[in-house]
Amino acid sequence: MESCTQGKNACYGLGNISDNTPQVFENNSGSENSTNSSTPYINWYELPSTVEKATKIFTKTTDVISIVICLLGITANVVSIVAVANLRQKITTHLKLIISLCLSDGLILFANLFFYIMYILSSWYECIRITVRLTTDIALLATLVNLLVMALDHYGAIMKPLRYRQRMTNLRGNCVVVGVWTVSTFGALIEVFLGISSRTDPDESLCAVIAYGNYDFEIVIVGFIFFVLFGIGLIYGQIYARVRKAMPRRERASGHTDSGSIKALMTTVLFIGTFVVFWAPLGIYNTYMYVKSTDSQYIIQNLERITLITDILYVILLLNALADPIIYAIRLPKVKRGFIALFASQSRSSAIIRDRTSTKHLHMENRSQSSIVKRDRTSTKHQQI
């Protein structure tokens, strides 16, 4: 995420994927290099070489950690999707939303990793940065909408189970998932539409207009984070009260954790807790920075500290994309069965391959032994003659 100060027109990064910016100079209205008073002048002649950019990334701790998280998270989410799809049963709406959440988490990680690769290999910095930012915005919105819709799906399945089973058909479940991604895509593309409408010079780069425009769409995402946090907290709070009320008194008094009701309560608390831990810090800090963005002197004096803090908070947000598939594999029985079935099928395939290989070697040994016996018989016969 990123924002720009309005006083000095100097852009600073608010997120791990956007701190490696070219050198930005204050834009003066009388400068010959200026095409728009609100667009900073970027000295493209001072862009570092490929080796320098790679060295800068791989010597920065937060960037290295981000790359590792991206690789592990993409692998975990892909395995989760394959495991859920491997279930030999009807895929419910909830499982479809889990697959959708894995896709959005994986897209966040892929966009972050793609930025590092293209930043090192390409010189088209602005358009790459905007493409990655829009992709990340779509994935962030899809993740938030997914979490909210999953909470509503839980609410309907627990609070009104009979009506839920009647109304939530397979087609409606598919429409819900498509709706999640449609809303997220159009929401993120608002920034592109605003950039097109605000461009006064046809020769001016659209990427630069979007990157350095006076509007800041990221603050909408930050606000939506708190809206989703409040929504899922309210929904799961009602689910918690309903499940606890339905529990027998002995079970509530004894505090047994092996019952299905207790496990359901722990899972709902875990969902809310992980969302707060991974998403809220960046949202709170970005809100604070949005308020402080009018104080350009503060931004200039504390730019390194701001970049470090936002990098760390963005790494924490990336951890959510790695933690989600682990939580679902541990806490949700259907997803756990999918993992067991996936790895069991892989084990059977490996066993079959090993059996075939050992059988092939056995046949080869038998053939070699038979050829040796045949040669011995032939040599003995020649000796007798």
For each residue, the residues with C-beta under 8 A, 3 or more apart:
1: 14 15 18 218 221 222 282 286 310 314
2: 11 12 13 14 15 18 133 218
3: 12 14 216 218 219 286 289 290 293
4: 9 10 11 12 212 216 293
5: 8 9 10 11 12 293 294 295 296 299
6: 9 214 293 294 296
7: 294 295 296
8: 5 26 296 300
9: 4 5 6 26 27 37 38 39 40 212
10: 4 5 24 26 40 296 299 300
11: 2 4 5 21 24 40 211 212
12: 2 3 4 5 299 303 306 307
13: 2 18 19 20 21 307 310
14: 1 2 3 18 218 286 289 306 310
15: 1 2 18 19 282 310 311 314
16: 19 62 63 66 112 310 311 314 315 318
17: 111 112 115 129 132 133 136 314
18: 1 2 13 14 15 21 129 133
19: 13 15 16 307 310 311
20: 13 53 56 57 119
21: 11 13 18 24
22: 42 43 44 46 47 125
23: 42 43 46
24: 10 11 21 40 41 42
25: 40 41 42 43
26: 8 9 10 40
27: 9 31 34 37 38 39 40 41
28: 31 34
29: 34 37
30: 34
31: 27 28 34 41
32:
33: 41
34: 27 28 29 30 31 37 39 41
35: 39 201 203 204
36: 39 200 201 204 209
37: 9 27 29 34
38: 9 27 212 213 214
39: 9 27 34 35 36 204 208 209 212
40: 9 10 11 24 25 26 27 212
41: 24 25 27 31 33 34
42: 22 23 24 25 126
43: 22 23 25 46
44: 22 47
45:
46: 22 23 43
47: 22 44 123 125
48: 52 53 56
49: 52 53
50: 53 54 120 121
51: 54 55
52: 48 49 55 56
53: 20 48 49 50 56 57 119 120
54: 50 51 57 58 120
55: 51 52 58 59
56: 20 48 52 53 59 60
57: 20 53 54 60 63 64 67 116 119 120
58: 54 55 63 64
59: 55 56
60: 56 57 63 64
61: 64 65
62: 16 65 66 308 311 312 314 315
63: 16 57 58 60 66 67 116 311
64: 57 58 60 61 67 68
65: 61 62 68 69 315
66: 16 62 63 69 70 112 116 314 315 318
67: 57 63 64 70 71 113 116
68: 64 65 71 72
69: 65 66 72 73 109 315 318 319 321 322
70: 66 67 73 74 109 110 112 113 318
71: 67 68 74 75 113
72: 68 69 75 76 322
73: 69 70 76 77 105 106 109 318 321 322 325
74: 70 71 77 78 106 109 110 113
75: 71 72 78 79
76: 72 73 79 80 322 325 326
77: 73 74 80 81 102 103 105 106 109 321 324 325
78: 74 75 81 82 102 106
79: 75 76 82 83 325 339 342
80: 76 77 83 84 98 102 325 328 329 335 339
81: 77 78 84 85 99 102 103
82: 78 79 85 86 342
83: 79 80 86 87 329 335 338 339 341 342
84: 80 81 87 91 95 98 99 102 334 335 338
85: 81 82 91 99 338
86: 82 83 338 341 342 345
87: 83 84 91 95 334 337 338 341
88: 341
89: 334
90: 170
91: 84 85 87 95 96 99
92: 95 96 173 334
93: 96 97 153 168 172 173 176
94: 97 98 150 153 154 157
95: 84 87 91 92 98 99 334 335
96: 91 92 93 99 100 173 174 176 177
97: 93 94 100 101 146 149 150 153 176 177 180
98: 80 84 94 95 101 102 150 328 332 335
99: 81 84 85 91 95 96 102 103 177
100: 96 97 103 104 142 146 177 180 181
101: 97 98 104 105 143 146 147 150 324
102: 77 78 80 81 84 98 99 105 106 324 325
103: 77 81 99 100 106 107 142
104: 100 101 107 108 139 140 142 143 146 184
105: 73 77 101 102 108 109 139 143 320 321 324 325
106: 73 74 77 78 102 103 109 110 321
107: 103 104 110 111 135 138 139 142
108: 104 105 111 112 136 139 140 143 318 321
109: 69 70 73 74 77 105 106 112 113 318 321 322
110: 70 74 106 107 113 114
111: 17 107 108 114 115 132 135 136 139
112: 16 17 66 70 108 109 115 116 132 136 318
113: 67 70 71 74 109 110 116 117
114: 110 111 117 118 132 135
115: 17 111 112 118 119 128 129 132
116: 57 63 66 67 112 113 119 120
117: 113 114 120 121
118: 114 115 121 122 124 128 132
119: 20 53 57 115 116 122 125 128
120: 50 53 54 57 116 117
121: 50 117 118
122: 118 119 125 128
123: 47
124: 118 127 128
125: 22 47 119 122 128 129
126: 42 129 130 205 207 208 211
127: 124 130 131 205 207
128: 115 118 119 122 124 125 131 132
129: 17 18 115 125 126 132 133 207 211
130: 126 127 133 134 207 210 211
131: 127 128 134 135
132: 17 111 112 114 115 118 128 129 135 136
133: 2 17 18 129 130 136 137
134: 130 131 137 138 188 189 191 192
135: 107 111 114 131 132 138 139
136: 17 108 111 112 132 133 139 140
137: 133 134 140 141 187 188 191 217 218 221
138: 107 134 135 141 142 184 185 187 188
139: 104 105 107 108 111 135 136 142 143 184
140: 104 108 136 137 143 144 221
141: 137 138 144 145 183 184 187 188 221 224
142: 100 103 104 107 138 139 145 146 180 181 184
143: 101 104 105 108 139 140 146 147 320 321
144: 140 141 147 148 221 224 225 228
145: 141 142 148 149 180 183 184 228
146: 97 100 101 104 142 143 149 150 180
147: 101 143 144 150 151 228 232 271 275
148: 144 145 151 152 228 231 232
149: 97 145 146 152 153 176 180
150: 94 97 98 101 146 147 153 154
151: 147 148 154 155 231 232 235 236 271
152: 148 149 155 156 235
153: 93 94 97 149 150 156 157 168 176
154: 94 150 151 157 158 235 236 239 268
155: 151 152 158 159 235 238 239
156: 152 153 159 160 163 164 168
157: 94 153 154 161 164
158: 154 155 161 239 242 243
159: 155 156 238 239 242
160: 156 163 164
161: 157 158 164 165
162: 165 166
163: 156 160 166 167
164: 156 157 160 161 167 168
165: 161 162 168
166: 162 163
167: 163 164 172
168: 93 153 156 164 165 172 173
169: 172 173
170: 90 173 174
171: 174 175
172: 93 167 168 169 175 176
173: 92 93 96 168 169 170 176 177
174: 96 170 171 177 178
175: 171 172 178 179
176: 93 96 97 149 153 172 173 179 180
177: 96 97 99 100 173 174 180 181
178: 174 175 181 182
179: 175 176 182 183
180: 97 100 142 145 146 149 176 177 183 184
181: 100 142 177 178 184 185
182: 178 179 185 186
183: 141 145 179 180 186 187
184: 104 138 139 141 142 145 180 181 187 188
185: 138 181 182 188 189
186: 182 183 189 190
187: 137 138 141 183 184 190 220
188: 134 137 138 141 184 185 191 217
189: 134 185 186 192 193
190: 186 187 193 194 217
191: 134 137 188 194 195 210 213 215 217
192: 134 189 195 196 206 210
193: 189 190 196 197
194: 190 191 197 198 210 213 215 217
195: 191 192 198 199 206 209 210 213
196: 192 193 199 206
197: 193 194
198: 194 195 209 213 214 215
199: 195 196 202 204 206 209
200: 36 204
201: 35 36 204
202: 199
203: 35
204: 35 36 39 199 200 201 208 209
205: 126 127 208 209
206: 192 195 196 199 209 210
207: 126 127 129 130 210 211
208: 39 126 204 205 211 212
209: 36 39 195 198 199 204 205 206 212 213
210: 130 191 192 194 195 206 207 213
211: 11 126 129 130 207 208
212: 4 9 11 38 39 40 208 209
213: 38 191 194 195 198 209 210
214: 6 38 198
215: 191 194 198
216: 3 4 219 290
217: 137 188 190 191 194 220 221
218: 1 2 3 14 137 221 222 286
219: 3 216 222 223 286 287 290
220: 187 217 223 224
221: 1 137 140 141 144 217 218 224 225
222: 1 218 219 225 226 282 283 286 287 290
223: 219 220 226 227
224: 141 144 220 221 227 228
225: 144 221 222 228 229 279 280 282 283
226: 222 223 229 230 280 283
227: 223 224 230 231
228: 144 145 147 148 224 225 231 232 275
229: 225 226 232 233 275 276 279 280
230: 226 227 233 234
231: 148 151 227 228 234 235
232: 147 148 151 228 229 235 236 271 272 275
233: 229 230 236 237 272
234: 230 231 237 238
235: 151 152 154 155 231 232 238 239
236: 151 154 232 233 239 240 268 269 271 272
237: 233 234 240 241
238: 155 159 234 235 241 242
239: 154 155 158 159 235 236 242 243 268
240: 236 237 243 244 265 268 269
241: 237 238 244 245
242: 158 159 238 239 245 246
243: 158 239 240 246 247 261 264 265 268
244: 240 241 247 252 261 265
245: 241 242
246: 242 243 261
247: 243 244 251 252 259 261 262
248: 251 252
249: 252 253
250: 253 254
251: 247 248 254 256 259 261 262
252: 244 247 248 249 255
253: 249 250
254: 250 251
255: 252 262
256: 251 259 262
257: 262 263 266
258: 262 263
259: 247 251 256 262 263
260: 263 264
261: 243 244 246 247 251 264 265
262: 247 251 255 256 257 258 259 265 266
263: 257 258 259 260 266 267 331
264: 243 260 261 267 268
265: 240 243 244 261 262 268 269
266: 257 262 263 269 270 331
267: 263 264 270 271 331 332
268: 154 236 239 240 243 264 265 271 272
269: 236 240 265 266 272 273
270: 266 267 273 274 327 331
271: 147 151 232 236 267 268 274 275 327
272: 232 233 236 268 269 275 276
273: 269 270 276 277
274: 270 271 277 278 320 323 324 327
275: 147 228 229 232 271 272 278 279 280 320
276: 229 272 273 279 280
277: 273 274 280 281 316
278: 274 275 281 316 317 319 320 323
279: 225 229 275 276 282 283 317 320
280: 225 226 229 275 276 277 283 284
281: 277 278 284 285 313 316
282: 1 15 222 225 279 285 286 310 313 314 316 317
283: 222 225 226 279 280 286 287
284: 280 281 287 288
285: 281 282 288 289 309 310 313
286: 1 3 14 218 219 222 282 283 289 290 310
287: 219 222 283 284 290 291
288: 284 285 291 292
289: 3 14 285 286 292 293 306 310
290: 3 216 219 222 286 287 293
291: 287 288 294
292: 288 289 295 298 299
293: 3 4 5 6 289 290 299
294: 5 6 7 291
295: 5 7 292 298 299
296: 5 6 7 8 10 299 300
297: 300 301
298: 292 295 301 302
299: 5 10 12 292 293 295 296 302 303 306
300: 8 10 296 297 303
301: 297 298
302: 298 299 305 306
303: 12 299 300 306 307
304: 307 308
305: 302 308 309
306: 12 14 289 299 302 303 309 310
307: 12 13 19 303 304 310 311
308: 62 304 305 311 312
309: 285 305 306 312 313
310: 1 13 14 15 16 19 282 285 286 289 306 307 313 314
311: 15 16 19 62 63 307 308 314 315
312: 62 308 309 315 316
313: 281 282 285 309 310 316 317
314: 1 15 16 17 62 66 282 310 311 317 318
315: 16 62 65 66 69 311 312 318 319
316: 277 278 281 282 312 313 319 320
317: 278 279 282 313 314 320
318: 16 66 69 70 73 108 109 112 314 315 321 322
319: 69 278 315 316 322 323
320: 105 143 274 275 278 279 316 317 323 324
321: 69 73 77 105 106 108 109 143 318 324
322: 69 72 73 76 109 318 319 325 326
323: 274 278 319 320 326 327
324: 77 101 102 105 274 320 321 327 328
325: 73 76 77 79 80 102 105 322 328 329
326: 76 322 323 329 330
327: 270 271 274 323 324 330 331
328: 80 98 324 325 331 332 335
329: 80 83 325 326 332 335 336 339
330: 326 327 336
331: 263 266 267 270 327 328
332: 98 267 328 329 335 336
333: 336 337
334: 84 87 89 92 95 337 338
335: 80 83 84 95 98 328 329 332 338 339
336: 329 330 332 333 339 340
337: 87 333 334 340 341
338: 83 84 85 86 87 334 335 341 342
339: 79 80 83 329 335 336 342 343
340: 336 337 343 344
341: 83 86 87 88 337 338 344 345
342: 79 82 83 86 338 339 345 346
343: 339 340 346 347
344: 340 341 347 348
345: 86 341 342 348 349
346: 342 343 349 350
347: 343 344 350 351
348: 344 345 351 352
349: 345 346 352 353
350: 346 347 353 354
351: 347 348 354 355
352: 348 349 355 356
353: 349 350 356 357
354: 350 351 357 358
355: 351 352 358 359
356: 352 353 359 360
357: 353 354 360 361
358: 354 355 361 362
359: 355 356 362 363
360: 356 357 363 364
361: 357 358 364 365
362: 358 359 365 366
363: 359 360 366 367
364: 360 361 367 368
365: 361 362 368 369
366: 362 363 369 370
367: 363 364 370 371
368: 364 365 371 372
369: 365 366 372 373
370: 366 367 373 374
371: 367 368 374 375
372: 368 369 375 376
373: 369 370 376 377
374: 370 371 377 378
375: 371 372 378 379
376: 372 373 379 380
377: 373 374 380 381
378: 374 375 381 382
379: 375 376 382 383
380: 376 377 383 384
381: 377 378 384 385
382: 378 379 385
383: 379 380
384: 380 381
385: 381 382
